[in-house]
């Protein structure tokens, strides 16, 4: 069994070259900076444009990180897919390379599917991967998938696969749901990560494991400081500081906005590129975003120049 | 340029073996029966559980049909995917083998994407495939994807790629939308297929091209009779007959229900299998469904025994 990841994880942004191919060089540099700033790597999440990547592209990018010496123990790759075939291929590759865990979104094409169907999906993947090192974090994002990870489903999965089901990322944005997950299952070793640092202090106070949040891509040190100091004198001030940055990004279309900000701090316009159907941020809103960040004394210290 | 498909197409059901692998033998038999009953093959649509298949599985099943002598000219495979990489691989393979067209769903993971982003997606696929034989049917299914194919998007795509954009499947279920697509673009050679035979006579009367409908899988001859006779004396009676069958299936969860009915007429319980997250139909609702179909004198004449 791999050591459990706790703390602050980034759904790492995926850079693309001008001809829209995944850019391993920029990806390695970004992930290394995140790790240097105490962030775990939830590569291939929603904010990674993972759905816009093929299975082979995700595997090649993972291999590139590993070859560059980024530790697998810091990784929680997204390996969910609409097809069990794809999910098994991704999960098997990740587990074989010793990742800390995998973050699995349920199949998201069909709507109105039953808990029985979602249970059967996870069950089939677990059985096919057939590896004791497998640690699955269930990805609850009902607004986007319309396929919720219900408390009842967690109960059934934990009962049947207590070794393989390690926790959840809760992207519902609903504190009551995160709280219910933690209150009900944290004692069984089920590690809950809300999807925003805005809930980090609250979650840690009742037994949550950390957070997996988009803005860890741009503010890893600030959010990590909340994780390490939430119960100390400066905890509240650090939480407010992190929230201030979060709110600035939340007012934008997050993925293109974060890429634009990285491109500024990397002095590298190539970072602005997104894959369709997303579109890059226009210059006018980008200028406003950068002005807001300057006002908040935002910085990305030590970010490598492109 | 391939000859345009018109008429009645089935989003062909995809059979699976007991261990949930795609079953090429049953698939060939099913598609051959459909073609024998004058249906075109919109393989890998929503009702084909296409989202539950990997790219390699879709390509292998297409090859199996071609190797079995099913004509590519009858095929309109679904080649859309969340990732341009996957969409290009599927589309390139289909076009190279001479299919009549491809049915492309827009990328469906991200919500609230702009027409600019969806345009960029189709544009990128068309440019990468780079083949004059490419004929794309845009797949409009807003309830499921939340990424609509708007009239404005069709206009832009037709203007930029008049040879590659061939038409649309309209799964909105909204006659006014199908009518607007036909009224606005049919004269430019844009072939519109509503997603239900219930709209077939109406669509044909104003210049629609046919229909691509789930229930063509079980009632191809009955729906084809509407296509050939809608403007003749018996047209209305045939439309009512087809609608009666449609309504019976529409009261169920369509994919497992159609598979259950095929399993009955094929005398082959193996046909009941679906891939997660779908679940097979239970016996009690199946008995009620089969009773309703018997009352309506439903039959699948000549369906091959499994």
Interface residues (C-beta under 8 A of the other chain):
Chain A: X20 X46 X51 X52 X53 X54 X55 X56 X57 X82 X83 X84 X85 X86 X89 X106 X107 X108 X109 X110 X111 X113 X114 X116 X117 X118 X120 X121 X123 X124 X143 X144 X147 X275 X276 X277 X278 X279
Chain B: X20 X46 X51 X52 X53 X54 X55 X56 X57 X82 X83 X84 X85 X86 X89 X106 X107 X108 X109 X110 X111 X113 X114 X116 X117 X118 X120 X121 X123 X124 X143 X144 X147 X275 X276 X277 X278 X279
